[in-house]
């Protein structure tokens, strides 16, 4: 990408899009385009077509999506499948119609089967049944992958798809009911610390294992791949290591300084027993994550303490 290239970051105010925006700015790109939801509803076909016709971006990072934790996915399945299908279909199609040079679609590790062999290779896509708790979201993301591949095959487009593992970092959603596991734990333990609570509940049995990637590392990988990767096959982005949820909870509690007990609540679902990505395809290209989990947790908690979320606790 040339330094003066016009780059559209869809979802630039979100966790992922915001990190990509920062990474592009750090690399010297100034001709960046972003629109908030009030400015542009990406579910509206005509509005997206008009936006692409006026702005004519050369490159697109498709990071806009409806996302949430296990409760949000279970409570709003129709919203998750409809919103994500509409957002990605509108952007991918208009990127083709307006001759975008390259588009990156960001999927999710939840596209892989629930009982997938570990670590999960890109080749395992569609090899088994999905995890029921986030199936509508996963189906939407798989549709986005297949849409990119179809436009490549039929029209000669250059649309690539990357599959990040579980993400965390500055700009995350710390809502106690609908957030992902790390921001939920940070806010719970922060509340427990400032109120002197004797214990903090953690959903599930604590037994599942998860992989976590600091969001600025993801943004660095996305920039790396946008510059170097041209293949239509999906590529995983992760750290290649996982941790048990109970161990994660203890690590978060230690970072925050919560001294009470952790109370597991098995009434809540665990989700898939394990989710660890095989990142050998990415590492063979020369990229590896830089931020260890303890360092990333400290950075995320520091950001949280300066954010409006801390004042709500």
TORLOFI-382387 format. One record per residue: residue in three letters; x, y, z of N, C-alpha, C, CB in turn. Coordinates in steps of 0.05 Angstrom, whole numbers, padded with zeros to 5 digits, always signed. Each point is the difference from the previous one (the first is absolute). Glycine has a CB too. Example, Ala and Ser with C-alpha at 12.3 -4.5 7.8 and 13.67 -1.06 7.14 Angstrom:
ALA+00264-00114+00156-00018+00024+00000+00018+00024+00000-00038-00023+00025SER+00031+00044-00039+00016+00024+00001-00015+00022+00014+00024-00013-00043
This chain:
UNK+00017-00024+00000-00017+00024+00000+00018+00025+00000-00037-00025+00025UNK+00032+00043-00043+00015+00025-00001-00008+00018+00023+00004-00004-00050UNK+00014+00021+00059-00005+00017+00024-00025+00017-00003+00048+00000+00008UNK-00055+00008-00033-00023+00018-00004-00026-00016-00007+00032+00036-00014UNK-00031-00063+00015-00023-00016-00007-00024+00007+00018+00031-00037-00016UNK-00054+00037+00004-00025+00004+00015-00009-00027+00012-00013+00040-00029UNK+00012-00042+00055-00006-00025+00014-00025+00004+00017+00049-00013+00000UNK-00069-00004-00005-00024+00000+00016+00001-00022+00021-00026+00018-00039UNK+00024-00010+00065-00001-00019+00022-00029-00001+00009+00048+00009+00014UNK-00062-00030-00021-00028-00004+00008+00000-00009+00029-00016-00011-00047UNK+00002+00026+00065+00001-00006+00028+00023+00013+00014-00023-00043-00010UNK+00031+00067+00002+00025+00012+00010-00003+00009+00029+00010+00015-00046UNK-00034-00014+00057-00003+00007+00028-00003-00024+00019-00022+00042-00016UNK+00024-00065+00005-00002-00025+00016+00027-00009+00010-00040-00012-00025UNK+00041-00010+00039+00024-00011+00011+00020-00006-00022-00025-00020+00038UNK+00017+00005-00058+00018-00008-00022+00006+00022-00019-00017-00046+00004UNK-00004+00059-00014+00003+00022-00019+00017+00023+00011-00043-00012-00020UNK+00039+00018+00046+00016+00021+00013+00029-00007+00001-00040+00012+00027UNK+00047-00037-00022+00028-00008+00001+00012+00001-00028-00010-00030+00039UNK-00005+00022-00060+00010+00001-00027+00005+00029-00008-00025-00042-00012UNK+00006+00060+00020+00003+00028-00006+00026+00011+00013-00050+00005-00002UNK+00055-00012+00027+00025+00009+00013+00025-00011-00014-00025+00002+00044UNK+00023-00027-00053+00024-00012-00013+00005+00014-00027-00010-00045+00022UNK-00010+00051-00036+00003+00014-00026+00012+00028+00005-00038-00026-00020UNK+00028+00040+00040+00010+00026+00006+00030-00001+00008-00046+00015+00015UNK+00053-00035+00000+00028-00004+00009+00018-00005-00024-00016-00018+00044UNK+00005+00005-00065+00015-00005-00024+00001+00024-00019-00013-00048+00004UNK+00000+00070+00003+00002+00024-00016-00023+00004-00019+00047-00004+00004UNK-00068-00013-00003-00023+00004-00018-00018+00022+00011+00002-00049-00015UNK-00009+00068-00001-00016+00022+00008-00027+00002-00014+00042+00024+00010UNK-00045-00038-00032-00024+00002-00016-00020-00022+00008+00026+00021-00038UNK-00033-00020+00064-00017-00021+00011-00029+00009+00001+00039-00017+00028UNK-00057-00002-00033-00029+00006+00000-00014-00018+00020+00002+00014-00049UNK-00019-00002+00065-00016-00015+00019-00027+00014+00003+00041-00017+00024UNK-00062+00001-00017-00026+00011+00005-00012-00013+00025-00007+00009-00050UNK-00004+00007+00067-00014-00011+00024-00028-00011-00009+00025+00032+00031UNK-00038-00047-00013-00026-00011-00007-00020+00022-00006+00010-00040+00029UNK-00011+00062-00013-00019+00021-00007+00005+00012-00027-00004+00010+00048UNK+00029-00010-00057+00007+00012-00026-00006-00019-00023+00035+00026+00023UNK-00032-00053-00018-00004-00019-00022-00008-00027+00012+00034+00023-00028UNK-00059-00031+00022-00010-00026+00008+00009-00021-00021-00040+00021+00025UNK+00059-00037-00017+00011-00019-00020-00019-00022-00007+00045+00010+00018UNK-00068-00012-00005-00020-00020-00007-00018+00011-00023+00000-00018+00047UNK+00003+00043-00053-00017+00013-00020+00014+00000-00027-00021+00029+00035UNK+00011-00045-00054+00013-00005-00025+00005+00026-00016-00021-00045-00001UNK+00000+00062-00001+00002+00024-00016+00020+00020+00012-00047-00007-00015UNK+00047+00008+00042+00019+00019+00013+00028-00009-00004-00035+00010+00034UNK+00041-00036-00033+00027-00010-00004+00009+00005-00029-00007-00035+00037UNK-00012+00030-00056+00007+00005-00028+00007+00029-00004-00031-00038-00014UNK+00015+00056+00026+00005+00029-00003+00027+00007+00012-00049+00009+00001UNK+00055-00020+00022+00026+00006+00013+00024-00009-00017-00023-00006+00045UNK+00022-00018-00056+00022-00009-00017+00002+00017-00026-00006-00047+00019UNK-00017+00055-00029+00000+00016-00024+00013+00027+00004-00040-00023-00015UNK+00036+00034+00039+00011+00027+00006+00029-00002+00009-00045+00015+00013UNK+00052-00034+00004+00027-00001+00012+00020-00015-00018-00022+00002+00045UNK+00014-00022-00059+00018-00016-00017+00025-00009+00014-00018+00025-00038UNK+00016-00040+00060+00024-00010+00014+00015-00020-00018-00022+00007+00045UNK+00048-00007-00041+00017-00019-00015+00003-00026+00015+00025+00038-00021UNK-00025-00037+00048+00004-00023+00017-00022+00001+00022+00050-00002-00010UNK-00058-00022+00018-00021-00002+00020+00008-00021+00021-00035+00013-00033UNK+00033-00005+00059+00002-00019+00022-00029-00003+00011+00048+00014+00012UNK-00059-00037-00015-00028-00005+00008+00000-00011+00028-00015-00008-00048UNK+00016+00027+00068+00000-00008+00028-00026+00006+00014+00049+00009+00000UNK-00068+00002-00015-00027+00006+00012-00015-00026+00003+00000+00046-00021UNK-00013-00049+00045-00016-00024+00005-00016+00004+00026+00034-00029-00024UNK-00055+00014+00026-00013-00002+00026+00014-00023+00015-00045+00018-00017UNK+00056-00011+00040+00015-00020+00016-00010+00000+00029+00040+00005-00030UNK-00034-00026+00044-00007-00002+00028+00008-00027+00012-00038+00031-00008UNK+00035-00033+00034+00007-00025+00014-00021-00021-00003+00026+00027+00031UNK-00023-00048-00014-00017-00024-00003-00030+00007+00006+00040-00028+00013UNK-00045+00046+00006-00028+00007+00006-00012+00016-00022+00011+00000+00049UNK+00004+00019-00060-00011+00017-00022-00007-00017-00024+00027+00038+00016UNK-00009-00057-00023-00005-00018-00023-00025-00017+00005+00049-00001-00010UNK-00053-00009+00035-00023-00017+00006-00026+00016+00001+00031-00030+00025UNK-00029+00055-00017-00024+00017+00004-00010+00013-00026+00015+00008+00047UNK+00004-00001-00065-00007+00015-00024+00010-00014-00025+00002+00042+00027UNK-00009-00067-00031+00010-00015-00024-00009+00012-00026+00001-00041+00027UNK-00025+00051-00029-00010+00012-00025+00015+00025-00006-00045-00019+00008UNK+00051+00036+00012+00015+00024-00005+00028-00006-00009-00027+00023+00035UNK+00039-00044-00023+00028-00007-00007+00002-00010-00029+00009-00011+00048UNK-00028-00005-00057+00003-00010-00027-00009+00021-00021-00008-00047+00018UNK-00013+00061-00012-00010+00020-00019+00020+00023-00003-00047-00012+00011UNK+00055+00024+00011+00018+00024-00002+00026-00007-00013-00021+00018+00041UNK+00033-00041-00034+00026-00007-00012-00002-00007-00029+00014-00015+00045UNK-00035+00000-00052-00004-00006-00029-00004+00025-00016-00020-00043+00013UNK+00004+00062-00004-00005+00024-00015+00025+00018-00002-00048-00002+00015UNK+00062+00005+00007+00024+00018+00000+00020-00011-00020-00008+00012+00048UNK+00015-00037-00046+00021-00010-00017-00008-00003-00029+00018-00024+00039UNK-00043+00017-00044-00010-00003-00027+00001+00028-00014-00029-00039+00013UNK+00020+00059+00001+00000+00027-00012+00028+00010-00006-00042+00010+00024UNK+00060-00013-00005+00027+00010-00004+00015-00016-00021+00001+00016+00047UNK-00002-00042-00046+00014-00016-00020-00010+00005-00028+00007-00035+00035UNK-00033+00036-00038-00011+00005-00027+00008+00028-00011-00038-00031+00011UNK+00036+00051+00006+00007+00027-00009+00030+00003-00005-00040+00018+00025UNK+00056-00033-00010+00029+00000-00005+00006-00011-00028+00009-00006+00050UNK-00024-00015-00057+00003-00010-00028-00010+00020-00020-00006-00047+00017UNK-00017+00059-00013-00012+00018-00019+00017+00025-00005-00045-00017+00013UNK+00060+00025+00008+00015+00025-00002+00030-00005-00001-00037+00023+00025UNK+00044-00047-00034+00028-00006-00008+00020+00004+00023-00012+00014-00046UNK+00004-00022+00070+00019+00000+00023+00023-00019-00007-00037+00011+00034UNK+00062-00001-00030+00023-00017-00007+00003-00024+00018+00022+00041-00015UNK-00028-00038+00041+00002-00023+00018-00018+00005+00024+00048-00008-00015UNK-00060-00013+00024-00018+00000+00024+00009-00022+00019-00039+00019-00027UNK+00039-00012+00052+00005-00020+00021-00026-00004+00016+00050+00012+00002UNK-00059-00036-00001-00024-00007+00016+00010-00014+00026-00029-00005-00042UNK+00020+00015+00065+00007-00011+00025-00022-00019+00010+00028+00041+00011UNK-00021-00066-00009-00019-00020+00010+00004-00005+00029-00001-00021-00045UNK+00000-00005+00053+00002-00007+00029+00007-00029+00002-00033+00036+00012UNK+00046-00043+00010+00007-00028+00005-00025-00018+00005+00044+00015+00018UNK-00067-00002-00014-00024-00016+00005-00011-00012-00026-00011+00030+00038UNK+00024-00025-00061-00009-00013-00025+00007-00030+00000+00007+00043-00023UNK+00011-00051+00041+00008-00028-00001-00019-00018+00016+00048+00015-00005UNK-00049-00041-00001-00018-00018+00014+00005+00000+00030-00002-00029-00040UNK-00020+00024+00055+00002+00000+00030+00021-00020+00010-00048+00013+00001UNK+00048-00037-00012+00019-00021+00009+00023-00003-00020-00038-00023+00024UNK+00048+00046-00033+00021+00000-00020+00026-00011+00012-00022+00040-00023UNK+00038-00055+00007+00027-00007+00010+00015+00025+00007-00001-00042-00029UNK+00018+00039+00049+00016+00023+00010+00030-00004-00006-00035+00009+00036UNK+00049+00012-00043-00010+00027-00007-00015-00001-00027+00039+00021+00025UNK-00056-00001-00028-00018+00001-00023+00013+00011-00025-00038+00006+00032UNK+00041-00023-00052+00011+00007-00025-00021+00013-00018+00034-00037+00004UNK-00025+00054-00022-00019+00012-00019-00015-00020-00016+00031+00039-00003UNK-00019-00062-00002-00013-00021-00016-00024-00013+00014+00044-00009-00021UNK-00048+00014+00047-00022-00013+00015-00026+00015-00003+00034-00016+00032UNK-00035+00038-00046-00025+00014-00005-00021-00018-00013+00026+00043-00004UNK-00050-00043+00016-00023-00016-00010+00004-00030+00002-00009+00038-00031UNK+00027-00047+00049+00004-00028+00005-00018-00012+00021+00047+00007-00014UNK-00063+00009+00027-00017-00010+00021-00020+00020+00010+00036-00029+00014UNK-00052+00022+00006-00021+00018+00011+00012+00023+00015-00032-00039+00002UNK+00019+00062-00003+00009+00024+00014-00008-00001+00029-00003+00026-00043UNK+00015-00009+00059-00007+00004+00028-00028+00013+00000+00049+00005+00015UNK-00069-00018-00002-00028+00011-00001-00003+00028+00012-00015-00047+00003UNK+00031+00054+00017-00004+00026+00013+00007+00024-00017+00010-00023+00042UNK+00005+00019-00064+00006+00023-00018-00003-00008-00029+00031+00019+00034UNK-00048-00038-00039-00003-00010-00028-00009+00021-00019-00011-00044+00019UNK-00009+00061-00013-00009+00020-00020+00023+00019-00007-00046-00002+00019UNK+00062+00011+00000+00023+00017-00005+00020-00015-00018-00007+00025+00044UNK+00013-00050-00037+00019-00015-00015-00009-00004-00029+00014-00023+00042UNK-00040+00017-00046-00011-00004-00027+00004+00025-00016-00034-00033+00017UNK+00029+00056-00005+00003+00026-00014+00029+00004-00008-00038+00019+00026UNK+00057-00025-00009+00028+00003-00006+00009-00019-00022+00008+00015+00047UNK-00018-00040-00046+00006-00019-00021-00010+00010-00027-00001-00038+00033UNK-00023+00050-00033-00012+00011-00025+00018+00022-00010-00046-00011+00016UNK+00058+00028+00002+00018+00021-00009+00025-00011-00013-00017+00028+00036UNK+00028-00050-00025+00023-00013-00012-00007-00010-00028+00016-00014+00045UNK-00038+00000-00048-00008-00011-00025-00006+00022-00020-00017-00041+00023UNK+00006+00063-00014-00006+00022-00018+00026+00012-00011-00042+00010+00026UNK+00062-00006-00009+00026+00010-00010+00012-00019-00020+00007+00023+00044UNK-00007-00049-00038+00011-00020-00018-00015-00001-00027+00015-00026+00040UNK-00041+00029-00038-00016+00000-00025+00005+00024-00018-00035-00025+00026UNK+00038+00048-00013+00006+00024-00016+00028-00001-00012-00030+00027+00029UNK+00049-00040-00015+00026-00004-00011-00001-00018-00025+00020+00005+00046UNK-00035-00027-00043-00002-00020-00021-00015+00011-00024+00002-00036+00034UNK-00024+00049-00030-00017+00009-00023+00010+00026-00012-00038-00023+00021UNK+00047+00041-00004+00007+00027-00011+00029+00007+00001-00045+00013+00015UNK+00062-00031-00004+00028+00006+00002+00007+00021+00021+00003-00012-00047UNK-00020+00014+00068+00005+00019+00021+00023-00010+00018-00049+00013+00000UNK+00059+00005+00017+00021-00007+00019-00012+00005+00028+00038+00011-00033UNK-00054-00030+00042-00013+00002+00026+00011-00023+00017-00042+00021-00020UNK+00055-00014+00042+00012-00020+00018-00015-00002+00026+00045+00008-00021UNK-00044-00031+00034-00015-00004+00025+00019-00010+00022-00041-00011-00026UNK+00040+00025+00048+00017-00008+00023-00017-00008+00023+00036+00032-00015UNK-00027-00052+00031-00016-00010+00022+00015+00005+00027-00020-00036-00030UNK+00013+00057+00044+00013+00005+00025-00010-00018+00022+00006+00048-00013UNK+00011-00053+00033-00009-00014+00024-00014+00020+00018+00038-00034-00004UNK-00044+00026+00029-00013+00018+00019+00017+00025+00005-00023-00039+00022UNK+00011+00062-00023+00014+00025+00002-00006+00016+00026-00001+00002-00050UNK+00019+00015+00057-00004+00017+00024+00018+00024-00003-00013-00039+00030UNK+00007+00060-00015+00018+00024-00001-00015+00026+00003+00031-00026-00028UNK-00017+00048+00024-00013+00027+00002-00022+00003-00020+00043+00019+00016UNK-00065-00007-00007-00023+00004-00017-00021-00023+00001+00029+00026-00029UNK-00024-00045+00047-00019-00023+00002-00026+00008+00013+00039-00031+00002UNK-00059+00013-00004-00026+00004+00013+00001-00014+00027-00024+00003-00045UNK+00020+00012+00067+00002-00011+00026-00027-00004+00014+00044+00021+00004UNK-00065-00023-00021-00027-00005+00011+00000-00028+00014-00021+00029-00037UNK+00010-00030+00061+00002-00024+00016-00016-00023-00012+00006+00029+00040UNK-00027-00024-00055-00017-00021-00010+00008-00009-00028-00036+00018+00028UNK+00044+00001-00045+00003-00006-00029+00029+00001-00010-00045+00018-00005UNK+00064-00014+00022+00028+00002-00009+00013-00027-00002+00003+00045+00021UNK+00021-00046-00032+00016-00024-00001+00013-00005+00027+00008+00006-00049UNK+00006-00028+00051+00009-00010+00027+00020+00019+00013-00008-00046-00015UNK+00028+00055+00002+00020+00017+00013-00011+00027+00010+00035-00022-00028UNK-00049+00037+00011-00011+00025+00010-00021-00004+00023+00008+00020-00045UNK-00023-00042+00043-00019-00006+00022+00015-00006+00026-00033-00018-00034UNK+00054+00003+00032+00016-00007+00024+00013+00026+00012+00008-00047-00018UNK+00003+00063+00000+00013+00025+00010-00020+00017+00015+00031-00001-00039UNK-00055+00005+00028-00019+00017+00014-00010-00013+00026-00014+00019-00044UNK+00009-00045+00043-00009-00014+00025+00020+00002+00022-00026-00031-00029UNK+00051+00026+00023+00021+00000+00021+00006+00029+00008+00020-00042-00018UNK-00023+00061+00000+00003+00028+00008-00021+00008+00019+00021+00010-00044UNK-00046-00017+00038-00022+00006+00019+00004-00014+00027-00031+00004-00039UNK+00040-00029+00037+00005-00015+00025+00022+00013+00017-00014-00041-00023UNK+00034+00052+00010+00022+00013+00014-00010+00026+00014+00033-00020-00033UNK-00047+00037+00018-00008+00026+00012-00022-00003+00020+00014+00022-00043UNK-00030-00043+00042-00021-00004+00020+00008-00018+00023-00033+00006-00037UNK+00057-00019+00034+00008-00018+00021-00015-00026+00001+00014+00039+00025UNK-00025-00048-00048-00016-00024-00001+00017-00025+00008-00029+00021-00037UNK+00017-00039+00052+00015-00024+00007+00004-00020-00022-00018+00006+00045UNK+00001-00004-00066+00002-00019-00022-00011+00013-00025-00003-00040+00031UNK+00012+00030-00054-00010+00009-00026-00009-00024-00017+00031+00040+00002UNK-00055-00040-00013-00009-00022-00016+00013-00001-00028-00043+00001+00025UNK+00049-00024-00035+00011-00005-00026-00018-00020-00014+00048+00011+00014UNK-00058-00004-00037-00019-00018-00014+00013-00026-00009-00025+00040-00015UNK+00010-00062+00017+00009-00026-00010+00016-00015+00021+00000+00019-00046UNK+00012-00041+00036+00015-00018+00017+00029+00008+00003-00030-00036-00013UNK+00039+00054-00004+00028+00008+00000+00019-00019-00014-00010+00021+00042UNK-00001-00043-00053+00016-00021-00012+00008+00006-00029-00023-00032+00030UNK+00006+00045-00047+00008+00004-00028+00026+00015-00003-00048+00001-00011UNK+00061-00006-00011+00025+00014-00006-00004+00019-00023+00027-00040+00016UNK-00015+00064-00014-00003+00020-00020+00027+00013-00006-00048+00008+00015UNK+00050+00002-00040+00023+00015-00009-00007+00029-00002+00017-00040-00026UNK+00002+00058+00034-00006+00028+00001+00022+00016-00014-00026-00006+00043UNK+00018+00025-00060+00018+00017-00015-00005+00029+00006+00003-00034-00036UNK+00018+00049+00044-00003+00028+00005-00007+00015-00026+00034-00003+00038UNK-00053+00021-00037-00012+00010-00025+00020+00016-00017-00043+00002+00024UNK+00063+00011-00011+00020+00014-00016+00018-00019-00015-00001+00038+00032UNK+00005-00062-00021+00015-00020-00015-00017-00009-00024+00023-00016+00042UNK-00049+00013-00038-00017-00007-00023+00002+00021-00022-00032-00024+00031UNK+00031+00049-00024+00002+00022-00019+00026-00001-00015-00029+00028+00028UNK+00051-00035-00014+00026-00002-00013+00000-00023-00020+00022+00019+00041UNK-00035-00042-00034-00002-00023-00018-00017+00007-00024+00005-00031+00039UNK-00027+00046-00035-00017+00008-00023+00015+00018-00019-00040-00004+00029UNK+00056+00023-00019+00016+00017-00017+00021-00016-00015-00007+00038+00032UNK+00019-00057-00018+00020-00018-00012-00012-00016-00023+00024-00003+00044UNK-00047-00008-00039-00013-00017-00021-00011+00017-00023-00011-00034+00036UNK+00001+00058-00030-00010+00017-00022+00022+00007-00019-00035+00018+00031UNK+00059-00016-00021+00023+00006-00016+00011-00024-00015+00011+00037+00032UNK-00014-00061-00021+00015-00023-00010-00017-00024-00009+00035+00015+00029UNK-00060-00018-00019-00015-00024-00005-00020+00004-00023+00006-00013+00048UNK-00006-00005-00068-00017+00004-00023-00019-00024-00004+00036+00028-00021UNK-00034-00049+00038-00014-00025-00005-00030+00002+00007+00043-00024+00008UNK-00059+00008-00022-00028-00001+00006-00007-00017+00025-00008+00007-00048UNK+00027-00025+00055-00005-00017+00024+00002+00016+00025+00018-00039-00025UNK-00034+00032+00045+00000+00014+00025+00027-00004+00015-00050-00005+00003UNK+00056+00024+00015+00024-00003+00016-00006+00008+00029+00029+00010-00041UNK-00020-00027+00059-00004+00005+00029+00019+00021+00011-00016-00047+00005UNK+00006+00062+00015+00017+00019+00014-00004-00006+00030-00004+00036-00036UNK+00026-00044+00049-00001-00006+00029+00028+00000+00011-00042-00026-00006UNK+00044+00015+00030+00026-00002+00014+00011-00028+00001-00014+00040+00027UNK-00004-00060-00032+00009-00028+00001+00002-00012+00027+00024+00010-00040UNK-00036+00004+00061+00000-00010+00027-00028+00006+00012+00050+00007+00005UNK-00059-00025+00013-00026+00005+00013+00003-00002+00030-00024-00018-00040UNK+00003+00024+00054-00001+00000+00029-00027-00009+00010+00035+00037+00002UNK-00036-00051+00020-00026-00008+00012-00014+00025+00011+00018-00046+00011UNK-00044+00047-00014-00016+00024+00009+00005+00006+00029-00035-00010-00035UNK+00036-00011+00052+00005+00005+00028+00028+00012+00005-00030-00038+00011UNK+00050+00029-00026+00027+00012+00002-00001+00029-00009+00021-00046-00007UNK-00036+00051-00014-00003+00027-00010-00012+00018+00021-00005-00017-00047UNK-00016+00007+00060-00013+00016+00021+00019+00007+00023-00044-00022-00011UNK+00061+00003+00018+00020+00005+00021+00020+00021-00009-00006-00047+00017UNK+00014+00045-00043+00019+00020-00011-00012+00028+00000+00021-00036-00028UNK-00046+00038+00020-00013+00027+00000-00003+00010+00028-00025-00012-00041UNK+00017-00005+00060-00002+00009+00028+00026+00010+00011-00036-00034+00006UNK+00058+00021-00014+00027+00008+00010+00008+00027-00012+00013-00048+00004UNK-00019+00053-00029+00006+00025-00013-00015+00023+00014+00008-00023-00043UNK-00033+00018+00050-00017+00021+00011+00005+00003+00030-00034-00010-00034UNK+00044-00011+00047+00005+00001+00029-00024-00008+00017+00032+00036-00009UNK-00050-00052-00003-00023-00011+00015+00009-00022+00018-00032+00013-00038UNK+00026-00012+00064+00010-00019+00019-00021-00021+00009+00031+00036+00016UNK-00056-00033-00026-00021-00018+00008+00001-00027-00014-00028+00039+00010UNK+00006-00054-00008-00002-00026-00012-00013+00001-00028-00003-00020+00046UNK+00010+00001-00063-00013-00003-00026-00022-00022+00003+00043+00014-00025UNK-00068-00007+00019-00022-00019+00003-00010-00008-00028-00013+00020+00045UNK+00019-00045-00053-00010-00009-00026-00029-00005+00001+00044-00021-00009UNK-00058+00026-00013-00029-00004-00002-00006-00018-00024-00009+00046+00021UNK+00008-00072-00017-00005-00019-00022-00028+00001-00012+00033-00029+00021UNK-00051+00046-00010-00026+00003-00012+00002+00014-00027-00021+00002+00046UNK+00043+00013-00051+00004+00013-00025+00015-00019-00019+00000+00046+00022UNK-00005-00044-00048+00013-00018-00019+00030+00006-00004-00044-00005-00023UNK+00059-00016+00017+00029+00003-00004+00006+00008-00029+00008-00033+00036UNK-00025+00025-00055+00007+00002-00028+00018-00023-00008-00004+00050+00002UNK+00019-00047-00023+00018-00021-00010+00021-00007+00021-00008+00015-00048UNK+00015-00041+00050+00019-00008+00020+00028+00012-00004-00026-00041+00005UNK+00034+00045-00030+00026+00011-00005+00000+00014-00027+00022-00035+00028UNK-00008+00058-00030+00003+00015-00025+00028+00011-00002-00049+00012+00000UNK+00066-00027-00014+00028+00008-00005+00006-00001-00029+00013-00017+00045UNK-00004+00040-00056+00005+00001-00029+00028-00011-00007-00031+00040-00002UNK+00032-00053-00021+00026-00006-00012+00009+00024-00016-00011-00050-00002UNK+00033+00062+00010+00009+00025-00013+00025-00005-00016-00020+00027+00038UNK+00025-00051-00046+00024-00006-00015+00001+00013-00027+00002-00044+00024UNK-00026+00047-00037-00001+00013-00026+00010+00029+00003-00038-00030-00015UNK+00029+00044+00036+00008+00027+00005+00029+00003+00008-00047+00010+00013UNK+00056-00027+00005+00028+00002+00009+00019-00006-00023-00014-00013+00047UNK+00006-00005-00066+00018-00006-00022+00004+00024-00018-00016-00047+00001UNK-00002+00067+00000+00002+00024-00015+00018+00021+00014-00045-00008-00020UNK+00051+00003+00046+00018+00017+00014-00012+00018+00022+00025-00001-00041UNK-00050-00006+00049-00013+00017+00021-00005-00017+00025-00021+00030-00035UNK+00026-00018+00059-00007-00012+00025-00011+00021+00019+00035-00036-00006UNK-00052+00029+00024-00011+00018+00020+00023+00009+00019-00046-00021-00003UNK+00044+00046+00012+00021+00012+00017-00007+00004+00029+00015+00022-00041UNK-00041-00022+00047-00009+00008+00027-00008-00024+00017-00016+00044-00019UNK+00032-00051+00039-00008-00022+00018-00026+00007+00015+00048-00012+00006UNK-00063-00008+00002-00026+00004+00013+00002+00018+00025-00014-00044-00018UNK+00033+00039+00036+00001+00018+00024+00004+00030-00008+00019-00039+00026UNK-00002+00044-00045+00005+00028-00009-00026+00011-00012+00049-00010-00008UNK-00062-00006-00009-00025+00010-00013-00021+00005+00021+00012-00026-00040UNK-00014+00009+00060-00020+00005+00021+00005+00025+00015-00006-00049+00005UNK+00031+00055+00002+00007+00025+00013-00007+00024-00017+00037-00024+00024UNK-00030+00023-00050-00007+00022-00018-00030+00004-00002+00042-00009-00025UNK-00056-00012+00024-00030+00002-00003-00012+00011+00026+00000-00039-00032UNK+00010+00030+00055-00011+00010+00025+00007+00030+00004+00004-00046+00020UNK+00020+00054-00028+00007+00028+00002-00019+00017-00017+00048-00012+00007UNK-00054+00002-00031-00019+00015-00018-00028+00000+00013+00027-00013-00041UNK-00036-00009+00052-00026-00002+00013-00002+00021+00022-00003-00049-00011UNK+00024+00051+00028-00001+00019+00022-00002+00029-00008+00026-00033+00025UNK-00018+00039-00050-00002+00028-00010-00025+00004-00016+00049+00002-00001UNK-00065-00023-00003-00023+00002-00018-00026+00005+00016+00024-00031-00032UNK-00046+00038+00018-00025+00003+00013-00011-00025+00013-00010+00035-00032UNK+00020-00058+00023-00009-00026+00012+00007-00001+00029+00006-00023-00044UNK+00017+00033+00052+00009-00001+00028-00019+00017+00018+00048-00008-00015UNK-00057+00030+00003-00018+00017+00016-00028-00012+00004+00026+00040-00017UNK-00033-00060-00001-00025-00013+00003+00000-00023+00021-00009+00012-00048UNK+00034-00019+00056+00003-00023+00018-00007+00008+00029+00035-00019-00030
